[in-house]
Amino acid sequence: MKRWSAMAKTFTRLGKDIVMAVKEGGPDPETNAKLRAVIQNAKAANMPKDNVERAIKRASDKSLGDYKTVLYEGYAPHGIAILVETATDNTNRTVANIRSYFNKSDGNLGTSGSVEFMFDHTCNFRIASEGIDVEELELEMIDFGAEEVFEDEDGIMIYAPFQNFGGIQKYLEEHHIVIESSGFDRIPQVSKTLSDEQKEDVEKLLEKIEEDDDVQNVYHTMNE
């Protein structure tokens, strides 16, 4: 049940990403780079093609409200910083819900900018490794601001600062390199180790936040 629930949450998140990409750049992936990236991620997550097409169609419906990306920042118990990325069509509802999760778990919702500076905003790409010389690719990618390029059993990973996403995507597409998935991450600059009991307190809050339909991603400074 937990696995199905996680999959449903992933599909909901991707569906919102598709809607936002279509509203921003139109329904044709050929001319909308953001939409192309989300469709690649949907394929990587095994999201059914029907779901993808339905989300694109839904986004073209003028009566559908716009989703807005809003970042919430706060502290869990034991001084753990938390960043919550949301996509919402009702910010009043979202902020009320997020605040209540923090309050009920002895945490507190902070003001904008209170913890965001503690995280590095990065982008990443996973590409197929077939026929690619990793060292050569790394030299090319350094020009596009890439900080890490390495191969593992699932292909090649590229990590770079958030603002370099468009340039790297364009380079890979122009060189016909298959992008299997891509995304963004917020990596804590410093993380904190807690006792098992303290960890439990933080995990209770994280679970409540992650279950909210408006929440896309949650980042924190606790050592896993």
N, CA and C of each residue as an Amber inpcrd file, in Angstrom:
protein
   672
   0.8410000  -1.2100000   0.0000000   0.0000000   0.0000000   0.0000000
   0.8730000   1.2560000   0.0000000   1.9700000   1.1920000   0.7910000
   2.8560000   2.3570000   0.8970000   3.4840000   2.6640000  -0.4680000
   3.8530000   1.5800000  -1.2020000   4.4720000   1.7630000  -2.5210000
   3.4790000   2.3930000  -3.4940000   2.2190000   1.9070000  -3.4680000
   1.1910000   2.4580000  -4.3550000   0.9310000   3.9260000  -4.0100000
   0.9210000   4.2120000  -2.7190000   0.6810000   5.5790000  -2.2610000
   1.8020000   6.5010000  -2.7480000   3.0580000   6.0290000  -2.6730000
   4.2100000   6.8210000  -3.1300000   4.1200000   7.0490000  -4.6400000
   3.6850000   6.0080000  -5.3810000   3.5670000   6.1180000  -6.8330000
   2.4720000   7.1260000  -7.1960000   1.3480000   7.0570000  -6.4830000
   0.2460000   7.9880000  -6.7450000   0.7010000   9.4220000  -6.4890000
   1.4680000   9.6040000  -5.4270000   1.9950000  10.9410000  -5.0880000
   2.9370000  11.4400000  -6.1930000   3.7880000  10.5400000  -6.6940000
   4.7230000  10.9020000  -7.7750000   3.9490000  11.3200000  -9.0220000
   2.9100000  10.5550000  -9.3710000   2.1120000  10.8700000 -10.5640000
   1.3870000  12.2150000 -10.3990000   0.8870000  12.4830000  -9.1850000
   0.2070000  13.7620000  -8.9200000   1.1840000  14.9130000  -9.0980000
   2.3960000  14.7400000  -8.5530000   3.4300000  15.7890000  -8.6450000
   3.8010000  16.0400000 -10.1070000   4.0110000  14.9380000 -10.8650000
   4.3640000  15.0660000 -12.2800000   3.2230000  15.6960000 -13.0820000
   1.9890000  15.3280000 -12.7290000   0.8130000  15.9160000 -13.3990000
   0.7930000  17.4290000 -13.2450000   1.1120000  17.9040000 -12.0330000
   1.1530000  19.3590000 -11.7970000   2.3020000  19.9990000 -12.5700000
   3.4460000  19.3060000 -12.6060000   4.5960000  19.8150000 -13.3680000
   4.2310000  19.9800000 -14.8460000   3.4780000  19.0030000 -15.3700000
   3.0510000  19.0670000 -16.7820000   2.1330000  20.2620000 -16.9930000
   1.1420000  20.4170000 -16.1070000   0.1880000  21.5310000 -16.2240000
   0.9320000  22.8690000 -16.2190000   1.8850000  23.0240000 -15.2640000
   2.6210000  24.2960000 -15.1690000   3.4790000  24.5330000 -16.4110000
   4.0980000  23.4590000 -16.9310000   4.9430000  23.5950000 -18.1210000
   4.1030000  23.9790000 -19.3380000   2.9210000  23.3760000 -19.4750000
   2.0410000  23.6760000 -20.6230000   1.5380000  25.1170000 -20.5380000
   1.1250000  25.5280000 -19.3450000   0.6000000  26.8930000 -19.1920000
   1.6920000  27.9320000 -19.4650000   2.9390000  27.5460000 -19.1840000
   4.0490000  28.4740000 -19.3850000   4.5150000  28.5240000 -20.8400000
   4.5480000  27.3400000 -21.5040000   5.1630000  27.3140000 -22.8420000
   4.3670000  26.6150000 -23.9240000   3.1040000  26.2600000 -23.6490000
   2.2760000  25.6260000 -24.6710000   2.3320000  24.1070000 -24.6330000
   1.3700000  23.4350000 -25.3080000   1.2110000  21.9820000 -25.1880000
   2.0920000  21.1230000 -26.0970000   2.9340000  21.7610000 -26.9340000
   3.7500000  20.9920000 -27.8780000   5.1610000  20.7960000 -27.3140000
   5.5230000  19.5350000 -26.9580000   6.8550000  19.3020000 -26.3890000
   7.9940000  19.6770000 -27.3370000   7.7150000  19.6770000 -28.6500000
   8.7580000  20.0430000 -29.6320000   9.2460000  21.4820000 -29.4210000
   8.3220000  22.3520000 -29.0380000   8.6770000  23.7760000 -28.8910000
   8.7340000  24.2010000 -27.4200000   8.4720000  23.2750000 -26.5130000
   8.4490000  23.6020000 -25.0840000   9.4670000  22.7180000 -24.3490000
  10.6660000  23.2730000 -24.1060000  11.7640000  22.4970000 -23.5070000
  11.4190000  22.0080000 -22.1020000  10.6920000  22.8410000 -21.3550000
  10.3220000  22.4720000 -19.9760000   9.3880000  21.2630000 -19.9970000
   8.4260000  21.2850000 -20.9240000   7.4850000  20.1710000 -21.0440000
   8.2170000  18.8900000 -21.4640000   9.1810000  19.0150000 -22.3800000
   9.9620000  17.8440000 -22.8030000  10.6340000  17.2020000 -21.5840000
  11.2150000  18.0460000 -20.7370000  11.9280000  17.5430000 -19.5490000
  10.9690000  16.8160000 -18.6150000   9.7690000  17.3690000 -18.4130000
   8.7990000  16.7310000 -17.4980000   8.3060000  15.4030000 -18.0820000
   8.0890000  15.3650000 -19.4010000   7.6300000  14.1160000 -20.0390000
   8.6950000  13.0280000 -19.9050000   9.9690000  13.4040000 -20.0410000
  11.0680000  12.4340000 -19.8370000  11.0090000  11.8770000 -18.4070000
  10.7870000  12.7600000 -17.4310000  10.7110000  12.3200000 -16.0330000
   9.5090000  11.4150000 -15.7990000   8.4010000  11.7270000 -16.4810000
   7.1920000  10.9020000 -16.3490000   7.4570000   9.4950000 -16.8940000
   8.1720000   9.4230000 -18.0170000   8.5290000   8.1040000 -18.5840000
   9.4200000   7.3430000 -17.6210000  10.4150000   8.0370000 -17.0410000
  11.3550000   7.3940000 -16.1040000  10.6210000   6.8730000 -14.8650000
   9.5130000   7.5420000 -14.4970000   8.7430000   7.1180000 -13.3150000
   7.6480000   6.1160000 -13.6800000   7.6440000   5.6630000 -14.9520000
   6.6240000   4.7160000 -15.4510000   5.1990000   5.2570000 -15.3510000
   5.0620000   6.5620000 -15.5180000   3.7230000   7.1570000 -15.5250000
   3.0490000   6.7880000 -16.8440000   1.8240000   6.2260000 -16.8050000
   1.1680000   5.8160000 -18.0550000   1.0030000   6.9760000 -19.0300000
   1.1590000   6.6540000 -20.3200000   1.0700000   7.6670000 -21.3820000
  -0.2740000   8.4000000 -21.3220000  -1.3450000   7.6470000 -20.9910000
  -2.6860000   8.2520000 -20.8910000  -2.7120000   9.3650000 -19.8520000
  -2.0370000   9.1290000 -18.7150000  -1.9940000  10.1420000 -17.6540000
  -1.2950000  11.4100000 -18.1520000  -0.1920000  11.2060000 -18.9050000
   0.5720000  12.3480000 -19.4350000  -0.3200000  13.1450000 -20.3950000
  -0.9690000  12.4390000 -21.3230000  -1.8100000  13.1130000 -22.3170000
  -2.9880000  13.8320000 -21.6630000  -3.5430000  13.1810000 -20.6070000
  -4.6750000  13.7770000 -19.8830000  -4.2460000  15.0870000 -19.2040000
  -3.0270000  15.0690000 -18.6130000  -2.5260000  16.2740000 -17.9230000
  -2.2950000  17.4110000 -18.9230000  -1.7750000  17.0750000 -20.1110000
  -1.5450000  18.1020000 -21.1420000  -2.8820000  18.7000000 -21.5850000
  -3.8690000  17.8130000 -21.7690000  -5.1970000  18.2640000 -22.1990000
  -5.8420000  19.1440000 -21.1240000  -5.6760000  18.7040000 -19.8710000
  -6.2730000  19.4340000 -18.7440000  -5.6820000  20.8470000 -18.6480000
  -4.3720000  20.9490000 -18.9070000  -3.6840000  22.2410000 -18.8120000
  -4.1900000  23.2220000 -19.8610000  -4.6530000  22.6780000 -20.9930000
  -5.1360000  23.5420000 -22.0740000  -6.5460000  24.0630000 -21.7850000
  -7.1840000  23.5310000 -20.7360000  -8.5390000  23.9560000 -20.3570000
  -8.4430000  25.3200000 -19.6700000  -9.0540000  26.3280000 -20.2830000
  -8.9620000  27.7060000 -19.7670000  -9.5690000  27.8480000 -18.3700000
 -10.5000000  26.9600000 -18.0300000 -11.1730000  27.0950000 -16.7300000
 -10.3000000  26.5970000 -15.5690000  -9.2210000  25.8930000 -15.8940000
  -8.3420000  25.3740000 -14.8380000  -7.4830000  26.5100000 -14.2830000
  -7.5020000  26.6670000 -12.9780000  -6.7120000  27.7290000 -12.3380000
  -5.2190000  27.4740000 -12.4950000  -4.4450000  28.5260000 -12.3590000
  -2.9870000  28.3960000 -12.4680000  -2.3990000  27.8640000 -11.1670000
  -1.4440000  26.9560000 -11.2940000  -0.6700000  26.5390000 -10.1190000
   0.4840000  27.5160000  -9.9570000   0.7520000  27.8470000  -8.7200000
   1.8390000  28.7690000  -8.4220000   2.8560000  28.0040000  -7.5820000
   4.1410000  28.1780000  -7.8990000   5.1780000  27.5260000  -7.0960000
   5.5060000  28.4230000  -5.9080000   5.3260000  27.8880000  -4.6990000
   5.6030000  28.6680000  -3.4840000   6.5180000  27.8530000  -2.5740000
   7.5280000  28.5230000  -2.0300000   8.5050000  27.8800000  -1.1480000
   8.2140000  28.2910000   0.2940000   8.1060000  27.2960000   1.1840000
   7.9190000  27.5790000   2.6120000   9.1470000  27.1070000   3.3810000
   9.5070000  27.8530000   4.4210000  10.7360000  27.5760000   5.1650000
  10.4350000  27.5460000   6.6620000  11.0940000  26.6470000   7.3630000
  10.8660000  26.6030000   8.7970000  11.8170000  25.6620000   9.4950000
  11.5320000  25.4570000  10.7780000  12.3660000  24.5720000  11.5970000
  11.5270000  23.4740000  12.2250000  12.0420000  22.2510000  12.1230000
  11.4700000  21.1090000  12.8410000  12.0440000  21.1370000  14.2590000
  11.5920000  20.2400000  15.1420000  12.2390000  20.1460000  16.4540000
  13.7380000  19.8540000  16.2920000  14.5140000  20.1680000  17.3270000
  15.9610000  19.8690000  17.3940000  16.7810000  20.6470000  16.3600000
  16.2380000  21.8060000  15.9240000  17.0110000  22.7050000  15.0680000
  17.2210000  22.2430000  13.6410000  16.3430000  21.3730000  13.1500000
  16.4760000  20.9050000  11.7580000  15.7310000  21.8640000  10.8220000
  16.4730000  22.4190000   9.8540000  15.8760000  23.3430000   8.8770000
  15.1250000  22.5450000   7.8100000  13.9550000  23.0760000   7.4150000
  13.1260000  22.3960000   6.4040000  12.7070000  23.3880000   5.3220000
  12.8220000  22.9400000   4.0690000  12.3360000  23.7000000   2.9110000
  11.2210000  22.8960000   2.2620000  10.1010000  23.5430000   1.9950000
   8.9510000  22.8430000   1.4070000   8.5960000  23.5160000   0.0820000
   8.7090000  22.7750000  -1.0190000   8.3150000  23.3020000  -2.3310000
   6.8810000  22.8720000  -2.6060000   6.0260000  23.8400000  -2.9260000
   4.6230000  23.5140000  -3.2000000   4.2290000  24.0170000  -4.5860000
   3.1880000  23.4060000  -5.1410000   2.5480000  23.9090000  -6.3600000
   1.0740000  24.0140000  -6.0070000   0.5570000  25.2190000  -5.9120000
  -0.7830000  25.3910000  -5.3670000  -1.6360000  26.3530000  -6.1920000
  -2.9400000  26.1030000  -6.1760000  -3.8820000  27.0370000  -6.8000000
  -4.6080000  27.8340000  -5.7190000  -4.1750000  27.6450000  -4.4440000
  -4.8110000  28.3700000  -3.3340000  -3.7810000  28.5500000  -2.2160000
  -3.0560000  29.6570000  -2.2520000  -1.9540000  29.8490000  -1.2930000
  -2.4600000  29.9640000   0.1500000  -3.6730000  30.4990000   0.3320000
  -4.2220000  30.6080000   1.7020000  -4.3800000  29.2270000   2.3320000
  -4.9320000  28.2970000   1.5440000  -5.1130000  26.9240000   2.0440000
  -3.7530000  26.2910000   2.3480000  -2.8280000  26.4600000   1.4100000
  -1.5230000  25.7950000   1.5500000  -0.7610000  26.2940000   2.7650000
  -0.6720000  27.6180000   2.9270000   0.0970000  28.1500000   4.0590000
  -0.5540000  27.7650000   5.3890000  -1.8820000  27.7340000   5.4300000
  -2.5810000  27.3430000   6.6710000  -2.2520000  25.8950000   7.0200000
  -2.2710000  25.0180000   6.0010000  -1.9620000  23.6020000   6.2430000
  -0.5160000  23.4150000   6.6900000   0.4250000  24.0360000   5.9730000
   1.8510000  23.8710000   6.2950000   2.1290000  24.3940000   7.7040000
   1.5400000  25.5560000   8.0330000   1.7490000  26.1240000   9.3800000
   1.2320000  25.1650000  10.4550000   0.0660000  24.5680000  10.1860000
  -0.5190000  23.6670000  11.2040000   0.3550000  22.4270000  11.4170000
   0.9980000  21.9110000  10.3420000   1.8810000  20.7450000  10.5090000
   3.0720000  21.1100000  11.4000000   3.6600000  22.2750000  11.1510000
   4.7970000  22.7150000  11.9720000   4.3620000  22.8940000  13.4320000
   3.2290000  23.5890000  13.6260000   2.7740000  23.8770000  14.9950000
   2.4690000  22.6110000  15.7870000   1.8070000  21.6510000  15.1140000
   1.4180000  20.4070000  15.8120000   2.6130000  19.5200000  16.1300000
   3.7570000  19.7940000  15.4760000   4.9340000  18.9390000  15.6870000
   6.0520000  19.6720000  16.4330000   5.6750000  20.7550000  17.1420000
   6.6590000  21.5440000  17.9070000   7.7430000  22.1530000  17.0130000
   7.3670000  22.4650000  15.7840000   8.2860000  23.1760000  14.8960000
   7.7550000  24.5810000  14.7090000   8.3670000  25.3560000  13.8460000
   7.7650000  26.6580000  13.5270000   8.0810000  27.0750000  12.0980000
   7.0590000  27.6390000  11.4610000   7.1900000  28.1150000  10.0830000
   7.9100000  29.4530000  10.1240000   8.9760000  29.5880000   9.3100000
   9.7650000  30.8210000   9.3330000   9.3590000  31.7760000   8.2300000
  10.0670000  32.8790000   8.1420000   9.7980000  33.8650000   7.0940000
  10.6180000  33.5100000   5.8520000  10.2690000  34.1360000   4.7410000
  10.9640000  33.8750000   3.4840000  12.4490000  34.2360000   3.6130000
  13.3100000  33.2980000   3.2150000  14.7540000  33.5250000   3.2870000
  15.3930000  33.0700000   4.5890000  14.5740000  32.5520000   5.5180000
  15.1250000  32.1910000   6.8370000  15.9880000  30.9310000   6.8090000
  15.7110000  29.9960000   5.8910000  16.5620000  28.7940000   5.8160000
  17.0380000  28.4670000   4.3950000  16.4740000  29.1270000   3.3940000
  16.8100000  28.7810000   2.0000000  18.3190000  28.8800000   1.7410000
  18.9690000  29.8530000   2.3800000  20.4090000  30.0740000   2.1570000
  21.2630000  28.9010000   2.6350000  20.6800000  28.0010000   3.4280000
  21.4370000  26.8520000   3.9480000  21.5290000  25.7070000   2.9320000
  20.8490000  25.8510000   1.8010000  20.7920000  24.7900000   0.7880000
  21.3560000  25.2890000  -0.5420000  22.1070000  24.4330000  -1.2330000
  22.5490000  24.7320000  -2.5950000  21.4820000  24.2520000  -3.5700000
  21.0280000  25.1530000  -4.4510000  19.9910000  24.7970000  -5.4260000
  20.6930000  24.2360000  -6.6620000  20.4760000  22.9670000  -6.9640000
  21.1940000  22.3000000  -8.0580000  20.2300000  21.6970000  -9.0780000
  20.7780000  21.3540000 -10.2410000  20.0070000  20.5950000 -11.2260000
  20.7860000  19.3270000 -11.5550000  20.0910000  18.3280000 -12.0620000
  20.7650000  17.0690000 -12.4030000  20.1490000  16.4580000 -13.6540000
  20.9680000  15.7000000 -14.3660000  20.5190000  14.9720000 -15.5590000
  21.0360000  13.5440000 -15.4730000  20.1870000  12.5930000 -15.8420000
  20.6560000  11.2210000 -16.0430000  20.5640000  10.9440000 -17.5390000
  21.6850000  10.5090000 -18.1300000  21.6860000  10.2410000 -19.5720000
  22.1630000   8.8170000 -19.8330000  21.7910000   8.3040000 -20.9960000
  22.2470000   6.9650000 -21.3960000  23.7490000   7.0190000 -21.6710000
  24.4810000   5.9990000 -21.2240000  25.9530000   6.0410000 -21.3320000
  26.4880000   5.4240000 -22.6240000  25.6300000   4.7630000 -23.3680000
  26.0700000   4.0550000 -24.5730000  26.7400000   4.9950000 -25.5790000
  27.9580000   4.6400000 -25.9800000  28.6730000   5.4080000 -27.0000000
  29.2040000   6.7520000 -26.5210000  29.2450000   6.9660000 -25.2110000
  29.7080000   8.2650000 -24.6980000  30.9850000   8.0970000 -23.8910000
  31.9530000   8.9420000 -24.1770000  33.1980000   8.9720000 -23.4100000
  32.9780000   9.9480000 -22.2460000  32.9520000   9.4190000 -21.0190000
  32.6110000  10.2340000 -19.8450000  33.5940000  11.3860000 -19.6520000
  34.8820000  11.1160000 -19.8670000  35.8880000  12.1710000 -19.6540000
  35.7110000  13.3170000 -20.6440000  35.4220000  12.9510000 -21.9000000
  35.1890000  13.9850000 -22.9220000  33.9500000  14.8060000 -22.5850000
  32.8910000  14.0880000 -22.1790000  31.6390000  14.7620000 -21.8180000
  31.8730000  15.7140000 -20.6430000  32.6560000  15.2470000 -19.6660000
  32.9290000  16.0750000 -18.4860000  33.6100000  17.3880000 -18.8860000
  34.5610000  17.3050000 -19.8060000  35.2470000  18.5170000 -20.2720000
  34.2650000  19.4870000 -20.9350000  33.3250000  18.9380000 -21.7300000
  32.2990000  19.7750000 -22.3700000  31.3950000  20.4100000 -21.3170000
  30.9980000  19.5820000 -20.3380000  30.0280000  20.0240000 -19.3400000
  30.5920000  21.0880000 -18.3970000  31.9110000  21.0760000 -18.1860000
  32.5340000  22.0950000 -17.3230000  32.2460000  23.4900000 -17.8760000
  32.2250000  23.5980000 -19.2220000  31.9040000  24.8940000 -19.8590000
  30.4830000  25.3410000 -19.5520000  29.6320000  24.3860000 -19.2010000
  28.2300000  24.7130000 -18.8830000  27.9960000  24.7540000 -17.3680000
  29.0950000  24.8180000 -16.6080000  28.9750000  24.9770000 -15.1580000
  28.7900000  23.6880000 -14.3750000  28.9170000  22.5220000 -15.0510000
  28.7270000  21.2480000 -14.3370000  29.7840000  21.0820000 -13.2500000
  29.3370000  20.6010000 -12.0920000  30.2550000  20.4120000 -10.9630000
  30.6410000  18.9520000 -10.7870000  29.7830000  18.0590000 -11.2970000
  30.0610000  16.6210000 -11.1690000  29.5230000  15.8940000 -12.3890000
  30.3310000  15.0100000 -12.9630000  29.8900000  14.1290000 -14.0530000
  30.4780000  12.7610000 -13.7420000  29.6310000  11.7560000 -13.5640000
  30.1590000  10.4220000 -13.2530000  29.2250000   9.3380000 -13.7830000
  29.7790000   8.1460000 -13.9180000  29.0160000   7.0090000 -14.4540000
  28.6980000   6.0400000 -13.3230000  27.4760000   5.5140000 -13.3310000
  27.1240000   4.4160000 -12.4220000  26.4260000   3.3350000 -13.2480000
  25.8410000   2.3320000 -12.5750000  25.2760000   1.2190000 -13.3640000
  24.0400000   1.6090000 -14.1670000  23.4240000   2.7730000 -13.8430000
  22.2140000   3.1810000 -14.5580000  22.4700000   4.2260000 -15.6430000
  23.7360000   4.5960000 -15.8470000  24.0210000   5.6020000 -16.8750000
  25.0020000   6.6380000 -16.3660000  24.8780000   7.8580000 -16.8960000
  25.7840000   8.9500000 -16.5020000  24.9670000  10.0360000 -15.8050000
  25.4870000  10.5270000 -14.6800000  24.8340000  11.6060000 -13.9410000
  25.6220000  12.8940000 -14.1270000  24.8920000  13.9920000 -14.2890000
  25.4930000  15.3250000 -14.3790000  24.8450000  16.2010000 -13.3080000
  25.6580000  16.8560000 -12.4970000  25.1500000  17.7850000 -11.4770000
  25.7150000  19.1730000 -11.7460000  24.8630000  20.1850000 -11.6340000
  25.2940000  21.5640000 -11.8920000  24.4220000  22.5120000 -11.0630000
  24.8330000  23.7890000 -10.9350000  23.9560000  24.7580000 -10.2720000
  22.6340000  24.9030000 -11.0330000  21.5880000  25.2330000 -10.3110000
  20.2170000  25.3500000 -10.8160000  20.1230000  26.1680000 -12.1110000
  20.8210000  27.3040000 -12.1520000  20.6810000  28.2240000 -13.2900000
  21.2900000  27.6830000 -14.5890000  22.0300000  26.5760000 -14.5090000
  22.6690000  26.0170000 -15.7210000  21.7900000  24.9710000 -16.4170000
  20.5900000  24.7360000 -15.9050000  19.7260000  23.6800000 -16.4380000
  19.4830000  23.8380000 -17.9400000  19.0330000  25.0260000 -18.3550000
  18.6560000  25.2480000 -19.7610000  19.8120000  25.0170000 -20.7270000
  20.9960000  25.5140000 -20.3650000  22.1630000  25.3730000 -21.2350000
  22.5690000  23.9220000 -21.4170000  22.5380000  23.1580000 -20.3220000
  22.9250000  21.7380000 -20.4020000  21.8840000  20.9540000 -21.1940000
  20.6080000  21.2120000 -20.9250000  19.5450000  20.5200000 -21.6690000
  19.6950000  20.7690000 -23.1690000  19.9450000  22.0280000 -23.5430000
  20.0910000  22.3920000 -24.9630000  21.2830000  21.6590000 -25.5880000
  22.4110000  21.6420000 -24.8830000  23.6110000  20.9720000 -25.4110000
  23.3310000  19.4860000 -25.6480000  22.7450000  18.8140000 -24.6570000
  22.4930000  17.3710000 -24.7760000  21.5510000  17.0700000 -25.9300000
  20.4920000  17.8870000 -26.0480000  19.5310000  17.6600000 -27.1380000
  20.1610000  17.9120000 -28.5050000  20.9460000  18.9870000 -28.6120000
  21.5790000  19.3100000 -29.9050000  22.5730000  18.2270000 -30.3300000
  23.1600000  17.5320000 -29.3450000  24.1190000  16.4680000 -29.6570000
  23.4640000  15.0750000 -29.6370000  22.1240000  15.0710000 -29.6470000
  21.3270000  13.8250000 -29.7150000  21.7140000  12.8300000 -28.6090000
  21.9830000  13.3680000 -27.4360000  22.2740000  12.5150000 -26.2730000
  20.9620000  12.3080000 -25.5320000  20.5890000  11.0500000 -25.3130000
  19.2930000  10.7310000 -24.7140000  19.2600000  11.1150000 -23.2330000
  18.3500000  12.0350000 -22.8970000  18.1410000  12.4040000 -21.4830000
  17.0770000  11.4620000 -20.9210000  17.4640000  10.6650000 -19.9400000
  16.4980000   9.7150000 -19.3720000  15.6440000  10.3730000 -18.2980000
  16.2340000  11.2650000 -17.5330000  15.4710000  12.0370000 -16.5580000
  16.2980000  13.2460000 -16.1530000  15.6280000  14.2390000 -15.5820000
  16.3290000  15.4340000 -15.1100000  15.5280000  16.0010000 -13.9510000
  16.1340000  16.8780000 -13.1870000  15.3900000  17.4340000 -12.0660000
  16.2080000  18.4600000 -11.3100000  15.6370000  18.8880000 -10.2030000
  16.2680000  19.8920000  -9.3580000  16.3610000  19.3510000  -7.9450000
  17.3190000  19.8610000  -7.2160000  17.5120000  19.3910000  -5.8460000
  17.9740000  20.5670000  -5.0020000  17.7820000  20.4660000  -3.7050000
  18.3150000  21.4590000  -2.7710000  19.1310000  20.6750000  -1.7510000
  20.4330000  20.8560000  -1.8110000  21.3420000  20.0440000  -1.0020000
  21.8230000  20.8610000   0.1940000  21.6180000  20.3450000   1.4200000
  22.0450000  21.1230000   2.5950000  23.5590000  21.2960000   2.6320000
  23.9950000  22.5160000   2.9580000  25.4370000  22.7800000   3.0510000
  26.0240000  22.1190000   4.3010000  25.2150000  22.0630000   5.3580000
  25.6380000  21.4070000   6.6040000  24.4570000  20.5840000   7.0920000
  24.6980000  19.3350000   7.4840000  23.5990000  18.5280000   8.0260000
  23.9030000  18.1210000   9.4630000  22.8640000  17.7010000  10.1490000
  22.9560000  17.4800000  11.5960000  22.5780000  16.0340000  11.9340000
  23.3490000  15.4040000  12.8070000  23.0420000  14.0300000  13.2310000
  22.2280000  14.0820000  14.5160000  21.1240000  13.3280000  14.5300000
  20.2420000  13.2870000  15.7030000  20.2040000  11.8770000  16.2870000
  19.7560000  11.7800000  17.5240000  19.5310000  10.4590000  18.1300000
  18.2910000   9.8480000  17.4760000  18.0880000   8.5450000  17.6470000
  16.9240000   7.8660000  17.0480000  15.6130000   8.4940000  17.5150000
  15.5670000   8.8570000  18.7950000  14.3500000   9.4480000  19.3660000
  14.0710000  10.8240000  18.7470000  15.1300000  11.6250000  18.6050000
  14.9780000  12.9540000  18.0010000  14.5840000  12.8380000  16.5230000
  15.2010000  11.8650000  15.8390000  14.9010000  11.6190000  14.4240000
  13.4050000  11.3560000  14.2330000  12.8610000  10.5610000  15.1480000
  11.4330000  10.2210000  15.0910000  10.5610000  11.4680000  15.1300000
  10.9280000  12.4180000  16.0000000  10.1630000  13.6780000  16.1080000
  10.1520000  14.4070000  14.7630000  11.3120000  14.4680000  14.1130000
  11.4250000  15.1820000  12.8310000  10.6720000  14.4240000  11.7420000
  10.8080000  13.0850000  11.7350000  10.1630000  12.2730000  10.6930000
   8.6340000  12.3880000  10.7420000   8.0840000  12.5410000  11.9590000
   6.6240000  12.7140000  12.0860000   6.1750000  13.9630000  11.3430000
   6.9390000  15.0390000  11.4890000   6.6160000  16.2940000  10.7940000
   6.8000000  16.1310000   9.2890000   7.9110000  15.5250000   8.8750000
   8.1700000  15.3410000   7.4350000   7.0550000  14.5340000   6.7770000
   6.5890000  13.4870000   7.4630000   5.5080000  12.6500000   6.9040000
   4.2340000  13.4600000   6.6980000   3.8880000  14.2810000   7.7060000
   2.6700000  15.1070000   7.5940000   2.7750000  16.0480000   6.3950000
   3.9380000  16.6790000   6.2540000   4.1250000  17.6360000   5.1480000
   4.0490000  16.9170000   3.8070000   4.7540000  15.7690000   3.7000000
   4.8220000  15.0490000   2.4170000   3.4720000  14.5180000   1.9640000
   2.5650000  14.2690000   2.9160000   1.2410000  13.7400000   2.5480000
   0.3290000  14.8070000   1.9460000   0.6760000  16.0790000   2.1190000
  -0.1790000  17.1630000   1.6230000  -0.1650000  17.2040000   0.0940000
  -1.3460000  17.3010000  -0.4990000  -1.4630000  17.2810000  -1.9660000
  -0.7710000  18.4510000  -2.6540000  -0.6050000  19.5720000  -1.9490000
   0.0210000  20.7470000  -2.5640000   1.5450000  20.6690000  -2.5580000
   2.0930000  19.7120000  -1.8080000   3.5480000  19.6420000  -1.6300000
   4.1890000  18.8460000  -2.7640000   5.2130000  19.4420000  -3.3800000
   5.9500000  18.7890000  -4.4570000   7.2240000  18.1210000  -3.9300000
   8.0040000  18.8440000  -3.1120000   9.2690000  18.3050000  -2.5770000
   9.5270000  18.8600000  -1.1890000  10.2290000  18.0720000  -0.3810000
  10.6060000  18.5120000   0.9690000  12.1030000  18.2380000   1.1470000
  12.8330000  19.2480000   1.6310000  14.2720000  19.1070000   1.8760000
  14.5560000  19.4730000   3.3310000  15.5890000  18.8520000   3.9050000
  15.8870000  19.1210000   5.3160000  17.3780000  18.9590000   5.5890000
  17.8070000  19.3670000   6.7760000  19.2370000  19.3160000   7.1210000
  19.5630000  18.1710000   8.0960000  18.6610000  17.1960000   8.2150000
  18.9330000  16.0560000   9.1090000  19.7030000  14.9860000   8.3630000
  20.7400000  14.4350000   9.0030000  21.4550000  13.2980000   8.4160000
  20.5130000  12.1020000   8.3790000  20.4190000  11.4590000   7.2260000
  19.4930000  10.3010000   7.0800000  20.0410000   9.1230000   7.8680000
